[in-house]
Amino acid sequence: MLLKTVYIRFYRSFNYDYLRKHHLDAQSKAKPWENVDGAFYPYVRIPIDSHVTTVVGANESGKSHLLSAIEKGISGKGILSQDFCRYSQFFAVTKGDMRTPDFGFEWGGLSTQEKREIREICGITTAIDFESFFLFRTSTENLEIYLPNQPEYLRHEVPVAQISRLLPRTFRIDADIALPDSVPIRELARETISGEPTRMEVLEREQRFAAVEGVNNLLNHQDWFSDLPKYTTFAQHLQPALTTLASSVKGTAPAGTSQRDCPYQRFVAPLSPQLAA
């Protein structure tokens, strides 16, 4: 499943959606998860494009807060009362009155298996179909799932353990590690690829570019290979091209490539199911 929208409320620099709260028609169209103690406090909503891999913005614009909200909201770990938005009217320092922030997600692109498991968790029948669902983590012990059932939403409160196994894992990059100019693809996919690396996989960046250029040169002259007579005729051109290609892939693996404890391996964590961020 894919992350479609992030919902954040009362978390650090994200308090709530001021524009929607004070819009004349917004409250009449409020979603069931947007009320707090009977009052309308809409979440800040951040749409997530499945092609987005980087968040860019000015200093203090909320980039780190957004990413940490996704991490904490999915994992449920590290959510502290100290994270509660300081300029929220619900902010308190008295023990027992202190709240924690609220996080939510809209998940789409569900597989048949994921839909089946969500139905089982919520205890609903196959007659209820849905293409996405909303998951909210608030101060309560359980998580809330909302299934679209136009024009309403079906709300289900589910134990954390039951739904957590369906959610993707998040990981942090250790930015203090010096990386080589390039990281072999085999090392990034080391959990799914076995065997010794091929020559192409351990080439340096410049060698790979030269090899690709050599292959493209041959592909641009496919008439050289159309039949044996032409192959013989163009041998004087073919031989230098093949020699150039072969020389571009000469060499051995860069130092340390075969070691399973290369420094950059601490940089790359096991990839999770798609989380487009």
N, C-alpha and C positions, 0 to 999 in steps of 0.2 A: 504494500500500500504506500501511497505517496502523501506527503504533508502538503496540504493545500492552503491552510490559513493558520496563523498563530494568534491566540487571544491572550492578552496580558492585562492585568488589573492590579493596581496598588503595589507594583513592583518597582522599586528604585525610581528611575526617572519616568516610568510609565504609571501614571495615576489612573485615569480613565479617559474615555473619549468625550472631551468637553463639548465639541461641536454637536455630536448626536444628543448629548444630555440636554442641551439648551435649544435644540431644534424643535419647532412647534409640533411637528408631526411624528417625531422620533419615538416618543414614549408610547404612543398608540400602536406602534409597530414593534414594540420591544420583544426580544426573544426571551424565553423562560429563564435563561441563565444570566440575564442582565440585571436582575434585581438583588439588592442587598438590604435585608431587614425591611422589605416592603418599599424601598426607594429605588429609583432607576439610576443605575450606574453602569453604563455600557463599557464593555472591554475595549481596549485599544486593539484594532484588528490589523494584522500585517499579512497581506496575501503573499504566498510563496510560489514563485514560478519554478517549475521542475527543471528549468535550464540554468537557474541561478546557482552559482557556486561560491560567490564572493559578496560580502557586504562592504560597501565603500561609503565613507562619509567623513565629515569634519570631526576634529577632536571634540569630545564631550557631546556628540550627537546621539549617542545611545547604541552604538554598534555592539559593544561588549555586553550591555544590558540585554539586548535582544538575543544574542547567542547564549548567554547564561540562562536566560528565561526558557529557551528551548531545551537546554540541557536539564535544568532543574524540573521543568514541567514534565518532561518525558520520564526521567529517572526517579523523580521524587526525592532525590538525595540533595542534601545541602540547603534545603529551604529553611531559612531562619527568620525569626520575627524582626531581626535587624535589617532584613531586606525590604521590609514594608516601607512604602513611599512616605517620606518624612513630611510632605506637605498635603497628605491626605487627611481629611477630617476624622478618619477612623484610626489614625495613628495614636498609639498610647504607649506609655512606659510602665504602667501599673501591671504587675503580675496578675495574670488571669484575664486582663482586658486586652492583652497584646494579640494581634492577629498575624497571620502569615499571608503572603500575596496569593493571588489566584491566577491559575494558568489554564489555558484551553487550547485545543487543536481540532482542526477539521481534517479528517483523513479521507482520501479518495483513492481511485484506482484499485479497488478491492478485488482480490481474486475470489473465486468460488469457495475455496477452502477458508479464507479469512471471513467471508460472509457467514459460512456455516458455523465457525467458532464463535463469532459475535452473537449469532442467534442462540447458540447453546448457553453462552454466558448470561444473556439477557432473559433466557427462558421464553423465547417467542417462536412462532411457527414459520415455516417456509412461505406462508402466504404473504408475509410482510417482506417486501423487497426494498432494497435501498442500495444506492451507489456510493454513498459516503456516510460518515457518522461523526458526531462531535463528542469529544472527550474532555472533561473538565476536572482539574485537581484543585480543590479548595481546602479550607481548614478542616473539613470533615474527614473521618477515617477512611471512607470509601470514595471511589471515583464515580463520577456521573457520566453516563452515556446518553446522548440524545440521538434518536433515529428520526430522520425526516419522514413524516406521515401527513402529507398536506391535508389541510393548512396548518396542522399542529405538529408537535414533536413528541415522540414517545420517550419518556424519561425512565432510566433504569439506574439504580445505585448498585454498583458491583464491587466486590472485594478487590483490593489492589493486586493481589497475587494472580488473580484470574486473567486480568487484562494485560498486565505488565509483560507477560511472555510474548504477546503479539507485537509489542512496540519495538522500534529499532533501537539499537544501542548508540549512544553518543560517544565521541572520543575527542580528546584534546591533543593539539599538536605542541610538542616541546620545541619552541622557537629558539631555544638557546643552543641547539646542537648545530654544529657546522656541517653542511651537507656537501657532497661532491657536486660537480657540474651537472651530472645526470644520474638518475637512479634506474637501473635495469627494470623493465616491466616484470621480469620473472621474480624479482625481489618483492615487488608490490603485491604480486599474486602468489606468494610463496606457499600459501596454505592450500592452493588448488592445483599447483603445477609441480610435478615430481620429475626426477631425473636430473642429469647434468645439464647445465645451460648450453645452448647452441652458440655458435660463433657470433651470430647476429645479435643475440641477447646481451652479450658482454662488450659490444663495441662502444667506443667513446662516441659522443654526439657528432663530432666532425666526421668520423669514420662512417657512421650510419648515413649521414647526409650524402657523403660521396658515393656510398653503395646505392642509395636510392636514385641518385642522379645517373649512375651507370646503368641501372636497370631501365630507367626512363629512356635513356639514349638507345638502348636496344629495342624497346617497344616502339619507338618512333620510326624504326626501320624494319617493320615486320616482313617487308618484301624480301629481305635477305634470307628468310627461312621458309619461303613459300614452297620450294621444291629443291631437290638436290642440285640441279644445274645452277640455279641462282645462288644457292649456298656456296657452291664452288666459285662462282663468278665474284661474289662479294666477300670472299675469304680474306682478301687483302684489307678490307675495312673491318670485318668481323673480328679478326685476330687482335688488333690493337684495342678494340672496345672491350673484349673479354679480358685482356691482360690488365686494362685499367680497372675493371670491376674486381678482378681477383686481388689486385694489390690494395684496393681500398678496404678489404676485409681481412687483411693480414694482421697478425698481432695476437696477443694473449689477453686474457681477462685483466682488467685493472686491478691493482693491488687491493686485496681485501674483499673482492667481489664474492669469492667462494666462502667466505667466513660467515657463519650464520649470526654472528653477533656484531655485524657492521654497525657503525655509529648511527647511520640513517635508519636502521631497523627500529630504534627506539622512537624515531620520529613518526614512523608510519604505523598506526594502530590497525587492528583488524577492522575491515570495512563493515558497516552495518547495512541492513536493507535500506533502500533509497530514502534519504532524508534531504531534500534538496537544499541544502544550505551551504 
